[in-house]
Amino acid sequence: MNYISTRNKYNISDNNFSKITMEGLAPDGGLYVPDNFPFLTSKEIYKMANLSYSELFTEIIYKFCGSCVSKSEIYEIARDSYKDFEGKDLAPLNDYNDNIKILELYHGPTLAFKDFALQFLSRIFNLFLERDNKNINIIGATSGDTGSAAIEAFKNNPRANIIILHPKDKVSEFQRRQMTTIKANNVFNIALDGNFDDCQAVVKKLLVDIEFNEKYNLASINSINWGRVLAQVVYYFYSALKVLKHNNLESINFSVPTGNFGDAYAGYIAKKMGLPINKIIIATNSNDILSKFFQTGIYKVSKVVPTLSPSMDIQVASNFERLLFECLDFNPSLVTKYMTKLSTHGSFEISKEILCELNKTFIGVGVNDHITIERIKSCYSEKNIIIDPHTSVGLEAACNSNLKELCIVLSTAHPIKFSTAVNKAINITPNLPNKYKNIFSLKEKYQSMPNDLNEIKNFISINSSL
Ligand SMILES: *Cc1c(COP(=O)(O)O)cnc(C)c1O
């Protein structure tokens, strides 16, 4: 399998899996996608129904790795990646009603679904780094959960420094403390004066700065990283396989609380691989650029507004470029044209035909804070289930979209991560897991910085691991 960049189709000759995973962003500023997707027949899919999570992971992921990694190496990595997840089942399904199930993806070490991808990424990085005897500086932007999941996965890694930018005062205190109280010499936190999109823009600029990048061996762990998106495909199969046959269903739907479009895009990959997914609901909060896009075909950036689901307070959904590339017939110059239009005019529009095609899979639903709170309330009073505000957005969207077949709502974070919102809704503060009992008294370490590329470069050069 070859990987190509969304901005330059002809740059494929040596893009193997290890290279594109380590690089994150293509040198032309595009995102990597495979030049074709493996397809499984329904017989092949159902044959995987009794596999353990790690076995299933191996069966799916190895198809994307070419000759870079052996099947047994992937299996070892998968087993190790998911060994610290709590509970018998690392991705349990919870009944909401006859038509809706909640998939709990928050039993990993930092209590958000991002652990699924980052635990894998740190191990696959290490495999490649050991092989090449190399060290790296990892640079990442976070709206709250990526940062802690990445730091947890990479702390004390002898081959990597990790530098995480979060938007100052715009992540929850628990989220910030999860990042800033980790005691490890290779972990650095920057509180950037700006919003998440600013953090993400800084990371992108650093990654495409060829000279700087080569000097400091930068690697990205943001959701634009192909390895991250890929790891998330697995729980779509895992959860669908649990319910499809058992309920004699032809197909199912997913509702995905969406920010950067990484998780939802992973669902789309699962569908392309043959998993019988009917609709994928793109559930957003009031930062609704994506839900509006799937309603109107117009992708228009507006100002980021802070909401109760801060991990989705994003306007420029970086993974969306992957889908755009596909709907523009894999034409890199058209993608470049649309993305340029986005940065100069703040918007672009796709044709009605393309929108119609996209709507065969994607439905966009926006949910504001008021309704988010109402849904947390009713979910607790009617079903006795405590959900976090991101999950609430996904659940609300699922309840309102009147789909006939079963819908699985991805529950992306443990309610404790957003206890202020949960408390506001139901007057209950979820219990802190033991591991985090001391978090509010531990000493924090982070550096506040202005949104200034040169200052950040300077910080990296001083703290570089090379
Ligand atoms: C990151 C995150 C999301 C959004 O996921 P994307 O892949 O960026 O769309 C949703 N909920 C939570 C809790 C998150 O941390």
The ligand as an ORCA input file, in Angstrom:
! r2SCAN-3c Opt
* xyz 0 1
  C     -10.843     15.005     20.951
  C     -12.191     14.816     21.491
  C     -13.327     14.824     20.666
  C     -13.261     15.127     19.200
  O     -12.608     14.151     18.442
  P     -12.068     14.500     16.979
  O     -11.363     13.289     16.524
  O     -11.154     15.670     17.145
  O     -13.255     14.856     16.138
  C     -14.555     14.550     21.252
  N     -14.678     14.321     22.578
  C     -13.603     14.314     23.390
  C     -13.809     14.071     24.846
  C     -12.331     14.557     22.881
  O     -11.275     14.545     23.704
*
